[in-house]
Amino acid sequence: MSTNDKSNLALGMTLLGDGITAAVAALWPWSTSAVEARRLALDGYATGALADIYYLVSFDDAVPDTALAAIRGAGFTVRDAAPKSGFVTVRVQIRLGAFALTIAGARLDRIVEQFGGFATLIGAAQMTSDEAPHAVPRSSRRVAAI
């Protein structure tokens, strides 16, 4: 098996692991991603609709330019092109739900870990004035995890 085949296999296994983790997070009502998705839905964001999600990325020292390039290359938007500290805010547009939150967070974590950083979910972007929050009916039903 060549080195390229090994790296493709490793990438495939990583993506499979992310998918399984995201599926469990979407099915388990008390996973961090499911709780966050519900919180955003209660704030007026429609589940399953596209939403701009923000993350805070932190590094011990100044943000490496190579890290910013890798973050942008993965489809995230860097808010400050030239951060002056070890913190940077990044945005990604996803369909709001536990599955997508888990996948986006895992991708971003994997990227910034290579540069000694970590990412933390901030939340969804503020809705514009024409997107007034609307009441979301709450279910009194509880789902038991097996």
C-alpha positions as CSV (number, residue, x, y, z in Angstrom):
1,M,0.0,0.0,0.0
2,S,1.5,3.3,-1.0
3,T,1.7,6.4,1.2
4,N,-1.0,8.1,-0.8
5,D,-3.3,5.1,-0.3
6,K,-2.7,5.2,3.4
7,S,-3.5,8.9,3.6
8,N,-6.7,8.4,1.6
9,L,-7.7,5.6,3.9
10,A,-6.9,7.6,7.0
11,L,-9.0,10.6,5.6
12,G,-11.8,8.2,4.7
13,M,-11.8,6.7,8.2
14,T,-11.7,10.2,9.8
15,L,-14.7,11.3,7.7
16,L,-16.6,8.1,8.5
17,G,-15.9,8.7,12.2
18,D,-17.2,12.3,11.9
19,G,-20.3,11.1,10.2
20,I,-21.0,8.5,12.9
21,T,-20.4,11.0,15.7
22,A,-22.6,13.6,14.0
23,A,-25.4,11.0,13.5
24,V,-25.2,10.0,17.2
25,A,-25.2,13.7,18.2
26,A,-28.3,14.3,15.9
27,L,-30.2,11.4,17.4
28,W,-29.3,11.8,21.1
29,P,-31.4,14.7,22.4
30,W,-28.9,15.8,25.1
31,S,-25.8,15.9,23.0
32,T,-24.0,19.3,23.0
33,S,-24.9,19.9,19.4
34,A,-28.5,18.9,19.8
35,V,-28.9,21.2,22.8
36,E,-27.2,24.0,20.9
37,A,-29.5,23.5,17.8
38,R,-32.6,23.6,20.1
39,R,-31.3,26.7,21.8
40,L,-30.9,28.4,18.4
41,A,-34.3,27.2,17.3
42,L,-35.9,28.7,20.4
43,D,-34.1,32.0,19.6
44,G,-36.0,32.1,16.3
45,Y,-33.7,30.3,13.8
46,A,-35.4,27.8,11.7
47,T,-34.0,24.3,12.0
48,G,-32.7,23.0,8.7
49,A,-32.4,26.5,7.2
50,L,-29.1,28.0,6.3
51,A,-27.5,30.0,9.1
52,D,-24.2,31.7,9.6
53,I,-22.5,30.1,12.6
54,Y,-19.6,31.8,14.3
55,Y,-16.6,30.1,16.1
56,L,-13.9,31.6,18.2
57,V,-10.5,30.2,17.3
58,S,-7.7,30.6,19.9
59,F,-3.9,30.1,19.6
60,D,-1.3,30.5,22.4
61,D,0.6,33.1,20.3
62,A,-0.2,35.1,17.2
63,V,-2.4,33.4,14.7
64,P,-0.2,31.7,12.1
65,D,-0.8,32.8,8.5
66,T,-0.8,29.2,7.5
67,A,-3.6,28.5,9.9
68,L,-5.7,31.3,8.4
69,A,-5.0,29.9,4.9
70,A,-6.1,26.4,6.0
71,I,-9.2,27.7,7.7
72,R,-10.2,29.6,4.5
73,G,-9.3,26.6,2.4
74,A,-11.9,24.5,4.3
75,G,-14.7,26.9,3.5
76,F,-14.7,29.0,6.6
77,T,-14.6,32.8,6.4
78,V,-12.1,34.6,8.7
79,R,-13.6,37.7,10.1
80,D,-10.4,39.6,10.7
81,A,-7.8,39.3,7.9
82,A,-4.9,40.3,10.2
83,P,-5.6,39.5,13.8
84,K,-3.4,41.3,16.3
85,S,-3.8,38.6,19.1
86,G,-4.1,34.9,19.3
87,F,-7.9,35.0,18.7
88,V,-9.8,35.0,15.5
89,T,-13.5,34.7,14.7
90,V,-14.5,32.5,11.8
91,R,-17.9,32.0,10.2
92,V,-19.4,29.1,8.2
93,Q,-22.8,28.8,6.6
94,I,-24.5,25.5,7.4
95,R,-28.0,24.1,7.6
96,L,-28.9,24.5,11.3
97,G,-29.1,21.2,13.1
98,A,-27.1,19.0,15.4
99,F,-25.6,16.9,12.5
100,A,-24.2,20.0,10.7
101,L,-23.0,21.7,13.9
102,T,-21.0,18.5,14.8
103,I,-19.5,18.2,11.3
104,A,-18.5,21.9,11.1
105,G,-17.0,21.9,14.6
106,A,-15.0,18.7,14.0
107,R,-13.6,20.0,10.7
108,L,-12.6,23.3,12.3
109,D,-11.1,21.6,15.3
110,R,-9.0,19.3,13.1
111,I,-7.6,22.2,11.2
112,V,-6.6,24.4,14.1
113,E,-5.2,21.5,16.2
114,Q,-2.5,21.2,13.6
115,F,-1.3,24.7,14.5
116,G,-1.8,24.4,18.3
117,G,-5.2,26.1,18.5
118,F,-8.7,25.2,19.5
119,A,-12.2,26.3,18.4
120,T,-15.3,27.2,20.4
121,L,-18.8,27.6,19.1
122,I,-20.1,31.2,19.6
123,G,-23.5,30.9,18.0
124,A,-25.5,32.0,15.0
125,A,-25.2,35.4,13.4
126,Q,-27.6,38.0,14.5
127,M,-30.8,38.0,12.4
128,T,-31.4,41.1,10.3
129,S,-34.3,43.4,11.1
130,D,-36.5,41.7,8.4
131,E,-36.0,38.3,10.0
132,A,-38.0,38.9,13.1
133,P,-37.8,36.1,15.6
134,H,-40.9,33.9,15.7
135,A,-42.4,31.7,18.4
136,V,-41.4,28.1,18.2
137,P,-43.8,25.6,19.7
138,R,-42.1,23.6,22.5
139,S,-42.9,19.9,22.9
140,S,-43.4,18.6,26.4
141,R,-42.5,15.2,25.2
142,R,-39.2,13.7,26.4
143,V,-37.2,11.2,24.4
144,A,-35.2,8.5,26.2
145,A,-31.7,7.7,25.0
146,I,-31.0,4.0,24.6
